[in-house]
Amino acid sequence: MIIVLAVVALAPTVFQDNSYVMHLLIMSMIWAVAAAAWDLILGYGGIFNLAQVGFFAIGSYATAMATIHLGISPWIGLLLGAAASGLAGILIGLPCLRLKGIYVALMTLAFFEVIAPLIVVGDSWGTGGKAGLFPIPSFTFGGYTFNSDELIPWYYLGWAIMAICLFIIYRLIYSMLGLSFTALRDAEAFAQSLGINRFKSALMVTGIASAITGLIGAYYAHYVVVISPRMLGLDMFLFLLIMIIFGGASSFPGAVIGAFAITFLDDALRPLGSYRLLAFGGLMVILILLLPKGLMGYLERLENTFSKKISSGNEKIDEVHDTLLKP
């Protein structure tokens, strides 16, 4: 993870004069956090929560409505976005996480599907309806206002948020709580016999992952300046899922690497227009068939193969050495 963060941090030294590549890198960092948070629930927790894009939208709308209608600072808006999504994750988790498997997926999918209609009919509440919200205020720091002409401040703010969020996810995965919900995923009956509470663990993980998603969703809203119900379309849902599959579910930081790869691939496929979704659908099928554990799984398999060859080579060297030393 440190290597990935270091490489991303140094990218502006190469691409600072190319605003388009800088924009793609910023968007990659946004999707990296969203995908890693979803992988925390889906991959490590084994919880089929399909509402993650909804939490992203809630974070975006929470900060946009607070900064536009209430005049709250965008810096506070980031925290409001995280809090709103975290609260939504807990509220939806209270009834859903008492269920299992496909029933959790159906309940969370229903929640995801109802968010866009609520935004559309909630124009009188300040959601902006179908038109969305625009312009969303930008960040200011020491008298300097972030703007679209200078992406370096946006880049390093996004990098800082990504680094903090990925550190939280990493620490959570290798904490006692992380071991608990991973044990529940792999051997639920045995984990419960040790006193691990499935509902409590799942609710805590869902709340944390939702808050992280809402935080990066809030940053996204201020960066793109305008948001609308279109952000809840199938394309974002599909892209995040492919990022996790490509990088490798439950193989941190696989989702992060997948996010950068798929973001740039998506841009390369823009000439296909509406056929991009078809191309990504085919890519998902191919990845599941050829790389069921994603890129990280493939790299791990290569590492194991290489280690075995080295071990085998060392054993042969030892045999030769012992033979030569025999009297």
C-alpha positions in Angstrom: 0.0 0.0 0.0 2.9 2.4 0.8 4.4 1.8 -2.6 1.0 2.6 -4.3 0.6 5.8 -2.3 4.1 6.9 -3.0 3.8 6.3 -6.7 0.5 8.2 -6.8 2.0 11.1 -4.7 4.8 11.5 -7.2 2.6 11.4 -10.4 2.2 15.2 -10.6 5.9 15.6 -11.1 5.4 13.9 -14.4 1.9 14.9 -15.4 1.4 18.3 -13.9 1.3 20.0 -17.3 -1.3 17.5 -18.6 -4.5 18.6 -17.0 -6.5 15.7 -18.6 -4.3 13.0 -17.1 -4.3 14.8 -13.8 -8.1 14.8 -13.9 -8.1 11.0 -14.6 -5.7 10.5 -11.7 -8.0 12.4 -9.4 -11.0 10.4 -10.5 -9.0 7.2 -10.0 -8.3 8.2 -6.4 -12.0 8.8 -5.8 -13.0 5.5 -7.2 -10.1 3.8 -5.4 -11.6 4.8 -2.0 -15.1 3.9 -3.0 -14.1 0.5 -4.4 -11.9 -0.3 -1.4 -14.7 0.6 1.0 -17.1 -1.6 -0.9 -14.5 -4.5 -1.0 -14.3 -4.2 2.8 -18.0 -5.1 3.0 -18.3 -7.4 0.0 -15.0 -9.1 -0.1 -13.8 -9.3 3.5 -17.1 -9.2 5.2 -18.9 -11.4 2.7 -22.0 -9.1 3.0 -23.8 -8.7 -0.3 -24.4 -5.0 0.2 -25.5 -3.5 -3.2 -26.2 0.0 -1.8 -22.6 1.3 -1.8 -23.2 3.7 -4.7 -26.2 5.1 -2.8 -24.0 6.0 0.1 -21.6 7.7 -2.3 -24.6 9.8 -3.5 -25.8 10.6 0.0 -22.4 11.9 0.9 -22.3 14.1 -2.2 -25.8 15.5 -1.7 -25.3 16.1 2.0 -22.3 18.4 1.5 -23.8 20.0 -1.6 -27.1 20.9 0.2 -25.3 22.0 3.4 -22.8 24.3 1.6 -25.3 25.7 -1.0 -28.4 26.2 1.2 -26.9 26.7 4.6 -23.6 28.4 3.7 -21.6 25.8 5.6 -17.8 25.5 4.9 -17.0 22.7 2.4 -14.4 21.4 4.9 -17.3 20.9 7.3 -19.3 19.5 4.4 -16.8 16.7 4.0 -17.5 15.6 7.6 -21.2 16.0 7.1 -21.1 13.8 4.0 -19.3 11.1 5.9 -21.7 11.4 8.9 -24.8 11.3 6.7 -23.6 8.2 4.8 -22.4 6.4 7.9 -25.8 7.0 9.6 -27.6 5.8 6.5 -25.5 2.7 6.4 -26.3 1.9 10.0 -30.0 2.6 9.5 -30.3 0.4 6.4 -28.1 -2.2 8.1 -30.3 -2.5 11.2 -33.1 -4.4 9.3 -31.0 -5.8 6.4 -28.1 -7.4 8.3 -30.4 -9.6 10.3 -30.9 -11.4 7.0 -28.4 -13.4 5.1 -27.1 -13.9 1.5 -29.5 -13.0 -1.3 -32.0 -11.4 1.0 -29.4 -8.8 2.1 -28.6 -8.1 -1.6 -32.3 -7.6 -2.4 -32.9 -5.3 0.5 -29.9 -3.1 -0.1 -30.6 -3.1 -3.9 -34.2 -1.8 -3.1 -32.7 0.9 -1.0 -30.3 1.9 -3.8 -33.1 2.0 -6.3 -35.3 4.3 -4.2 -32.7 7.0 -3.7 -32.8 8.5 -7.2 -36.7 8.9 -7.1 -36.4 10.5 -3.7 -33.9 13.0 -5.0 -36.1 13.8 -8.0 -39.3 14.4 -5.9 -37.4 16.2 -3.2 -36.8 19.4 -5.1 -38.7 21.3 -2.5 -36.3 20.0 0.2 -33.3 21.4 -1.7 -32.2 18.4 -3.7 -32.4 20.2 -7.0 -34.7 17.5 -8.5 -33.8 16.2 -11.9 -31.5 19.2 -12.6 -29.3 18.5 -9.6 -27.3 21.0 -7.7 -25.0 23.6 -9.2 -22.6 25.3 -8.5 -21.2 23.5 -5.4 -18.9 25.8 -3.5 -15.2 25.0 -3.6 -12.6 24.7 -0.9 -10.6 27.7 0.4 -7.4 27.5 2.3 -5.4 30.5 3.6 -7.2 32.9 1.2 -6.7 30.5 -1.8 -9.7 29.1 -3.5 -9.5 25.8 -5.3 -10.4 26.1 -9.0 -10.6 23.9 -12.1 -7.7 25.7 -13.7 -5.2 24.5 -11.1 -5.5 20.8 -10.3 -2.5 20.3 -8.1 -4.3 21.4 -4.9 -7.2 19.2 -5.8 -4.8 16.4 -6.5 -3.0 16.5 -3.2 -6.2 17.0 -1.2 -7.6 13.9 -2.9 -4.4 12.0 -2.2 -4.5 13.0 1.5 -8.2 11.8 1.8 -7.3 8.6 -0.1 -4.3 7.9 2.1 -6.3 8.4 5.3 -9.2 6.3 4.1 -7.0 3.5 2.9 -5.0 3.5 6.2 -8.3 3.2 8.1 -9.4 0.3 5.9 -6.0 -1.4 6.2 -6.0 -1.1 10.0 -9.6 -2.3 10.2 -8.8 -5.4 8.0 -6.0 -6.5 10.3 -7.7 -5.5 13.6 -9.6 -7.8 15.9 -12.8 -6.6 14.3 -11.4 -7.4 10.8 -10.4 -10.9 11.9 -13.9 -11.3 13.4 -15.9 -10.5 10.2 -13.4 -12.5 8.1 -13.9 -15.5 10.4 -17.7 -15.0 10.1 -17.4 -15.0 6.3 -15.3 -18.2 6.2 -16.6 -20.2 9.1 -19.7 -18.5 10.6 -20.7 -21.4 13.0 -17.2 -21.7 14.4 -16.8 -17.9 14.8 -20.1 -17.6 16.6 -19.1 -20.5 18.9 -16.2 -18.3 20.0 -18.6 -15.6 21.0 -18.4 -13.3 17.9 -21.6 -11.5 17.3 -22.4 -11.6 13.5 -24.9 -8.8 13.5 -22.8 -6.4 15.6 -19.7 -7.0 13.6 -21.5 -6.6 10.3 -23.2 -3.4 11.4 -19.9 -1.8 12.6 -18.2 -2.7 9.3 -21.1 -1.4 7.2 -21.2 1.9 9.2 -17.5 2.5 8.8 -17.4 1.6 5.1 -20.5 3.8 4.4 -18.9 6.8 6.2 -15.7 6.4 4.1 -17.7 6.2 1.0 -19.7 9.3 2.0 -16.5 11.2 2.7 -15.1 10.6 -0.8 -18.5 11.2 -2.3 -18.5 14.6 -0.6 -15.0 15.4 -2.1 -16.3 14.3 -5.5 -19.2 16.7 -5.3 -16.9 19.7 -4.6 -14.5 18.6 -7.3 -17.0 18.2 -10.2 -19.1 21.2 -9.0 -22.4 19.7 -10.2 -24.3 16.5 -9.1 -27.5 15.0 -10.2 -29.5 11.8 -9.9 -27.7 10.5 -13.0 -24.8 9.6 -10.7 -26.9 6.7 -9.5 -27.0 5.1 -12.9 -25.9 1.5 -13.7 -22.6 2.6 -15.2 -21.1 3.7 -11.8 -22.4 0.6 -10.1 -20.9 -1.6 -12.8 -17.6 0.2 -12.9 -17.0 -0.1 -9.2 -17.8 -3.8 -9.3 -15.4 -4.4 -12.1 -12.7 -2.5 -10.2 -13.0 -4.9 -7.3 -13.2 -8.0 -9.6 -10.2 -6.9 -11.7 -8.0 -6.0 -8.6 -9.2 -9.0 -6.6 -11.9 -9.1 -3.9 -10.6 -9.4 -0.3 -7.0 -8.8 -1.5 -6.1 -5.3 -0.3 -5.0 -3.1 -2.1 -6.4 -5.0 -5.2 -9.5 -2.7 -5.5 -7.2 0.4 -5.5 -5.1 -1.0 -8.4 -8.3 -2.0 -10.2 -9.8 1.5 -9.8 -6.8 3.1 -11.5 -6.7 0.5 -14.3 -10.4 0.6 -15.0 -10.7 4.4 -14.9 -8.0 4.8 -17.6 -9.5 1.9 -19.6 -12.9 3.5 -19.4 -11.5 6.7 -20.8 -9.8 4.8 -23.7 -13.2 3.1 -24.5 -15.1 6.4 -24.7 -15.2 6.3 -28.6 -17.5 3.3 -28.2 -20.2 5.5 -26.7 -23.1 3.5 -25.3 -21.4 0.3 -26.2 -18.9 0.8 -23.3 -21.2 -0.9 -20.9 -21.4 -3.9 -23.2 -17.7 -4.0 -23.4 -17.3 -3.8 -19.6 -20.0 -6.5 -19.2 -17.9 -8.8 -21.4 -14.8 -7.8 -19.5 -16.5 -8.8 -16.2 -17.3 -12.2 -17.6 -13.8 -12.8 -18.9 -12.3 -11.7 -15.6 -14.5 -14.1 -13.6 -13.6 -17.0 -15.9 -9.8 -16.3 -16.3 -8.9 -14.4 -13.1 -11.4 -15.4 -10.5 -9.2 -14.0 -7.8 -8.3 -10.9 -9.8 -4.9 -9.4 -10.5 -3.7 -9.7 -6.9 -4.6 -13.4 -6.9 -2.7 -13.9 -10.1 0.4 -12.1 -8.7 0.2 -14.1 -5.5 0.1 -17.3 -7.6 3.2 -16.2 -9.5 4.9 -15.4 -6.3 4.1 -18.8 -4.9 5.4 -20.5 -8.0 8.6 -18.5 -8.0 9.1 -19.2 -4.3 8.7 -22.9 -4.9 11.2 -22.9 -7.8 13.7 -21.0 -5.6 13.1 -23.5 -2.8 13.5 -26.4 -5.1 16.7 -24.9 -6.6 18.1 -24.4 -3.1 17.4 -28.0 -2.2 19.2 -29.2 -5.3 22.2 -27.0 -4.5 22.2 -28.4 -0.9 22.2 -32.0 -2.3 25.1 -31.2 -4.7 27.0 -29.5 -1.8 26.4 -32.5 0.5 27.6 -34.9 -2.3 30.8 -33.0 -2.9 31.6 -32.9 0.8 31.2 -36.6 1.3 34.6 -38.4 1.9 
